[in-house]
Amino acid sequence: MTMYQGQFGTLDALVSGYVAGSLPRPLHVLMDAHLELSPANRPIVAGLEGVAGDALEQLDPMELGDRDGALSAIFASTTSAETDPVKRCGTMPRALADFVGHSVDDIPWKTKMPGFREYDMEDVDGCHVSMFWIKPGRTVPSHTHEGMELSLIIDGAFRDERGRFGRGDISIADPSVDHRPVAERDVPCIGFAVTDAPLRLTGSLRQRLSDILAI
């Protein structure tokens, strides 16, 4: 059984867990950073925790099926939708920079394969945490996940069979997702990943070797 036990496998569940204060620290940081980067959700940064917390605290994260309705209720309860300008540490949202302890420019990356770098922060509150950097145009070999993987894109973008994930987007992958992400060609794709189990390579050996050895 994974650490999440399926309870944070949707954006709805993440929102309700964030409001209730029940997320593990890395996921709380991921949501803080997501809200900093998402213009439509910036009012939540100022008012979410102080508004409707008591009401949503009793909800099972799996039962919050109407994200738009929940967010509308939160906005309706605030007296003002104005927020201060979002403070960032360069490319990194402030919440993530404080958690990681580095800006993007001074992260001690380690090359895992050509065109793919990682900064492994190991385990925090039962979650495995890392930053990743993908060279523009680079393909990550096909893989699936033994558990959950939640990734926040902080710069650049990648595409896979599910669509496009750009700055501020959260990719949620579980054992049902078998994908081959490809970074867009303009800038590196940089992200923050929280997982509870290793990934597993899929696809043909020929294709895997081609992807791994590609420069």
TORNU-99683 format. One line per 4 residues: for each residue x, y, z of N, C-alpha, C. Coordinates in steps of 0.001 Angstrom, whole numbers, plus 500000, padded with zeros to 6 digits. Example, Ala and Ser with C-alpha at 12.3 -4.5 7.8 and 13.67 -1.06 7.14 Angstrom:
BEGIN
513190/494310/507800/512300/495500/507800/513200/496700/507800  512850/497750/507080/513670/498940/507140/512900/500030/507870
END
This chain:
BEGIN
500845/498813/500000/500000/500000/500000/500889/501249/500000  500583/502216/499141/501402/503403/499046/501090/504371/500173  502006/505332/500359/501821/506298/501442/500577/507142/501247  500223/507440/499972/499058/508277/499726/497760/507489/499858
497841/506175/499657/496671/505316/499699/495574/505847/498777  496003/506494/497674/495053/506992/496688/494370/508284/497059  494605/508823/498251/493775/509936/498700/494153/511281/498108  495358/511422/497528/495749/512683/496925/496035/512509/495440
495270/511648/494797/495514/511322/493402/494772/512181/492402  494063/513220/492853/493381/514135/491948/493613/515559/492432  493431/516525/491524/493584/517917/491919/492523/518301/492947  491316/517754/492818/490271/518020/493805/490725/517618/495207
491329/516420/495288/491784/515932/496589/492918/516795/497133  493803/517254/496255/494881/518128/496692/494333/519439/497243  493346/520021/496559/492756/521284/497014/492122/521118/498387  491326/520067/498553/490653/519881/499845/491646/519556/500949
492688/518745/500624/493711/518444/501616/494514/519667/501990  494753/520540/501027/495486/521779/501281/494702/522675/502244  493411/522825/501979/492572/523663/502838/492472/523080/504237  492345/521754/504330/492200/521105/505634/493514/520999/506384
494637/521263/505714/495936/521158/506366/496393/519732/506562  495896/518798/505708/496207/517387/505902/497264/516854/504935  497811/517707/504084/498822/517245/503130/500170/517045/503807  500952/516037/503385/502355/515962/503817/503062/517242/503395
504118/517600/504096/504791/518880/503836/505185/519083/502370  505788/518081/501697/506151/518318/500301/504953/518642/499405  503807/518003/499652/502635/518300/498838/502054/519668/499178  502155/520057/500438/501703/521400/500810/502557/522446/500098
503876/522224/500056/504770/523127/499340/504431/523136/497846  504183/521964/497278/503806/521868/495870/502560/522701/495584  501560/522623/496454/500332/523396/496257/500577/524884/496457  501378/525255/497465/501730/526666/497646/502364/527223/496372
503324/526472/495827/504029/526923/494628/503089/526971/493423  502209/525994/493295/501226/525977/492212/500347/527217/492262  499878/527560/493443/498998/528721/493593/499750/530021/493318  501038/530060/493636/501840/531237/493306/501968/531416/491795
502084/530307/491070/502337/530362/489641/501076/530461/488788  499915/530199/489368/498672/530153/488600/497891/531454/488796  497891/532356/487811/497245/533654/487974/495784/533565/488393  495033/532629/487855/493610/532532/488177/493373/532162/489629
494377/531543/490270/494204/531078/491641/494936/531934/492676  495571/533039/492254/496341/533827/493204/495536/534349/494392  494244/534699/494257/493507/535130/495446/493486/534081/496552  493622/532803/496172/493608/531741/497179/494832/531854/498080
495965/532312/497518/497188/532409/498306/496960/533261/499539  496216/534371/499372/495986/535291/500487/494850/534842/501391  493811/534198/500823/492620/533973/501620/492203/532557/501902  492824/531566/501246/492320/530199/501333/492390/529613/502726
493555/529734/503376/493723/529068/504659/492844/529695/505747  492596/531001/505616/491806/531657/506651/490320/531614/506410  489907/531111/505235/488496/531112/504870/488052/529691/504563  486952/529296/505088/486323/528006/504795/487135/526827/505292
488183/527052/506071/488965/525948/506601/488136/525054/507499  487349/525652/508362/486528/524871/509272/485501/524041/508519  484943/524626/507448/483904/523922/506698/484462/522745/505930  485651/522916/505321/486219/521861/504503/487013/520846/505304
487305/521167/506548/488146/520306/507372/487530/518935/507579  486192/518880/507573/485498/517627/507841/485329/516769/506599  485684/517317/505420/485472/516571/504182/486564/515551/503951  486162/514367/503483/487124/513391/502968/487624/513928/501630
488954/514032/501432/489457/514555/500162/488877/513864/498949  488535/512570/499056/488010/511843/497918/486590/512257/497583  485923/512969/498498/484529/513316/498284/484353/514692/497678  485429/515452/497521/485324/516782/496947/485393/516666/495441
484225/516507/494795/484198/516287/493367/483982/517544/492563  483570/518644/493205/483260/519867/492494/484290/520921/492848  485446/520874/492179/486525/521813/492484/486092/523242/492220  485435/523481/491054/485029/524842/490715/484050/525395/491739
483127/524538/492200/482167/524980/493204/482842/525317/494517  483817/524469/494906/484528/524715/496163/485309/526016/496098  485991/526241/494981/486760/527469/494858/485847/528679/494787  484694/528558/494127/483756/529673/494073/483266/530048/495466
483020/529019/496288/482579/529288/497653/483654/530008/498447  484906/529618/498225/486012/530278/498916/486108/531732/498504  486006/532002/497196/486096/533376/496723/484928/534204/497231  483732/533598/497265/482557/534325/497715/482657/534709/499174
483420/533951/499942/483537/534204/501371/484574/535268/501701  485445/535586/500748/486464/536595/501021/485895/537977/500784  486333/538930/501573/485834/540290/501432/486529/541020/500301  487694/540524/499868/488429/541156/498788/489211/540114/498031
489224/540232/496710/489982/539294/495883/491371/539830/495579  491728/540966/496154/493030/541554/495877/494111/540816/496641  495250/540663/496021/496393/540039/496674/497635/540849/496388  498643/540677/497211/499933/541299/496939/500574/540621/495746
501460/541323/495031/502178/540672/493931/502914/539442/494426  502919/538402/493601/503581/537159/493978/505081/537382/494063  505690/536934/495157/507127/537082/495345/507804/535784/494941  508762/535879/494020/509456/534699/493548/510951/534864/493744
511634/533739/493744/513099/533732/493784/513565/533384/492372  513617/534388/491485/513912/534123/490093/512816/533265/489484  513235/532173/488836/512265/531259/488235/511448/530521/489282  512050/530264/490422/511404/529454/491461/510352/530254/492214
509165/529699/492433/508236/530335/493357/508836/530341/494762  508500/531368/495539/509123/531549/496844/508957/530334/497745  507760/529743/497800/507527/528602/498690/508468/527449/498363  508705/527226/497078/509563/526117/496671/511034/526442/496912
511439/527679/496650/512829/528073/496897/513179/527922/498371  512249/528305/499252/512488/528170/500688/512617/526706/501086  511804/525844/500465/511812/524419/500795/513065/523730/500269  513416/524015/499024/514566/523364/498382/515880/523930/498910
515895/525232/499228/517107/525863/499732/518050/526328/498645  517554/526348/497401/518369/526781/496267/517493/527522/495274  518103/528393/494487/517457/528907/493294/517759/527929/492161  517074/528084/491042/517326/527194/489911/518784/527254/489480
519381/528444/489566/520748/528622/489083/521800/527935/489942  521497/527675/491220/522530/527054/492063/522143/525678/492604  521118/525053/492018/520772/523680/492407/521932/522750/492024  522382/521887/492920/523486/520963/492597/522993/519759/491789
522678/519998/490536/522137/518944/489679/523133/517801/489502  522591/516599/489316/523392/515443/488920/522785/514868/487642  523629/514612/486671/523153/514061/485400/522807/512586/485578  521566/512231/485261/521107/510844/485366/521228/510113/484032
521081/510869/482942/521302/510363/481597/521426/511595/480712  521919/511442/479474/522102/512617/478629/520817/513443/478513  520918/514737/478854/519769/515622/478727/518791/515586/479882  519100/514827/480937/518196/514745/482090/519004/514851/483378
518706/515861/484194/519382/516073/485463/518384/516006/486608  518899/515698/487787/518036/515567/488960/518757/516080/490208  517985/516660/491103/518478/516983/492442/517604/516200/493410  518163/515154/493985/517422/514230/494841/517482/514708/496282
516311/515055/496829/516229/515500/498219/515854/514358/499150  515761/513167/498595/515437/511956/499350/514053/512056/499981  513871/511506/501188/512532/511414/501781/512271/512544/502764  511079/513127/502636/510611/514171/503554/509167/513848/503908
508884/513653/505188/507528/513328/505654/506938/512141/504885  507759/511132/504642/507257/509931/503981/507125/510036/502479  507525/511164/501889/507460/511350/500440/508874/511461/499881  509094/510901/498706/510384/511081/498047/510302/512344/497198
511276/513235/497375/511205/514564/496785/512422/514812/495902  512195/515411/494750/513311/515730/493851/512936/516894/492940  513978/517528/492396/513826/518493/491316/514360/517822/490043  513794/518167/488891/514300/517601/487638/514466/518695/486584
515400/518445/485673/515732/519356/484566/515822/518525/483299  515049/518900/482285/515041/518169/481027/515465/519112/479910  516460/518712/479152/516974/519509/478046/515876/519774/477017  515840/520988/476426/514839/521264/475389/514841/520197/474303
513651/519706/473982/513495/518697/472946/513805/517278/473372  514237/517096/474618/514643/515763/475098/513418/514900/475393  513511/513616/475035/512461/512650/475339/512865/511824/476558  511981/511733/477533/512202/510868/478689/511672/509479/478323
512451/508415/478531/512001/507077/478135/510623/506717/478699  509903/505925/477943/508567/505485/478369/508640/504818/479732  507699/505175/480591/507680/504583/481927/506287/504680/482527  506072/503855/483517/504876/503950/484337/505336/504093/485782
504400/504051/486717/504718/504343/488118/504175/503241/489022  504998/502825/489968/504555/501811/490929/503569/502397/491932  503600/503705/492097/502678/504398/493006/502242/505705/492384  502274/506799/493178/501870/508113/492699/503092/508983/492436
502978/509821/491416/503967/510851/491152/503224/512148/490852  503509/513192/491647/502918/514502/491418/504045/515460/491081  503963/516083/489915/505037/516949/489432/504488/518335/489128  505151/519360/489666/504813/520748/489367/505846/521300/488399
505399/521823/487280/506300/522420/486299/506531/523877/486687  507807/524242/486869/508104/525622/487261/508710/526431/486123  509161/525779/485066/509627/526499/483883/509625/525547/482701  509425/526095/481502/509343/525249/480322/508057/524443/480300
508082/523349/479581/506890/522506/479450/507278/521160/478858  506416/520165/479097/506563/518888/478392/505205/518447/477889  505249/517587/476910/504027/516979/476368/504133/515467/476476  502988/514836/476718/502925/513378/476663/501563/512988/476127
501200/511726/476291/499946/511231/475738/498723/511919/476328  498873/512558/477467/497740/513222/478128/497570/514672/477723  498613/515284/477114/498521/516681/476731/499776/517454/477108  499617/518775/477307/500739/519660/477598/500706/520093/479063
501888/520092/479684/502040/520559/481060/503090/521663/481058  502655/522889/481362/503545/524038/481363/503666/524649/482740  504287/525808/482806/504582/526478/484061/503328/526606/484935  503414/526095/486153/502308/526159/487095/501387/524954/487061
501511/524102/486033/500643/522922/485926/501152/521786/486807  500216/520962/487267/500542/519776/488057/500210/518536/487240  501197/517678/487054/500992/516379/486420/500818/515340/487519  499719/514592/487450/499444/513529/488423/499469/512201/487684
500426/511350/488036/500572/510056/487370/500487/508935/488394  499795/507869/488033/499663/506695/488895/499950/505456/488051  499773/504244/488583/500109/503047/487804/499333/502895/486495  498250/503643/486325/497487/503559/485081/498104/504397/483965
499061/505254/484303/499669/506156/483324/500986/505563/482822  501062/505327/481527/502296/504883/480877/502612/505956/479840  503654/506743/480078/503882/507893/479206/505350/508058/478832  505559/508919/477828/506890/509195/477276/506999/510713/477110
507272/511429/478200/507279/512897/478140/508367/513436/477214  508022/514504/476505/508960/515177/475613/508985/516661/475977  510164/517176/476345/510287/518597/476677/510147/519437/475416  509479/520590/475543/509375/521483/474399/510747/522068/474068
510884/522601/472851/512204/522905/472319/512742/524292/472652  511950/525156/473291/512433/526518/473491/513326/526670/474723  512907/526107/475865/513696/526221/477099/513661/524881/477835  514592/524645/478769/514529/523403/479558/513223/523297/480326
512793/522089/480547/511633/521826/481400/512157/521522/482802  511765/522347/483765/512228/522202/485139/511021/521968/486037  511112/520993/486927/509967/520680/487765/510348/520156/489135  509327/520056/489970/509423/519575/491347/508542/518344/491440
509126/517204/491847/508382/515941/491861/508288/515356/493264  507098/514859/493585/506850/514170/494858/506307/512790/494519  506985/511745/494976/506586/510379/494641/506510/509513/495897  505848/508374/495752/505805/507428/496868/506259/506033/496464
506768/505899/495228/507271/504606/494754/508090/504852/493502  508963/503923/493137/509813/504118/491956/509003/504056/490666  509590/504611/489594/509014/504430/488271/509527/503124/487678  508878/502676/486625/509276/501430/485957/509305/501686/484458
510464/501441/483813/510586/501646/482384/509708/500660/481624  509120/501134/480530/508262/500290/479686/508729/500455/478238  507989/499899/477318/508354/500014/475918/509450/499028/475543  509805/499027/474276/510801/498082/473779/512199/498492/474235
513090/497514/474341/514474/497796/474708/515116/498728/473682  514806/498538/472424/515355/499375/471359/514950/500829/471569  513664/501051/471857/513179/502413/472051/513784/503034/473305  513888/502237/474366/514475/502763/475609/515922/503194/475401
516695/502347/474727/518090/502692/474486/518195/503925/473602  517320/504026/472607/517332/505182/471734/517063/506470/472515  516076/506426/473409/515731/507598/474208/516855/507940/475204  517409/506922/475843/518439/507158/476864/519714/507716/476240
520081/507229/475051/521348/507626/474447/521243/508877/473591  520003/509335/473337/519826/510532/472512/520431/511743/473203  521041/512611/472470/521659/513810/473010/520737/514998/472714
END
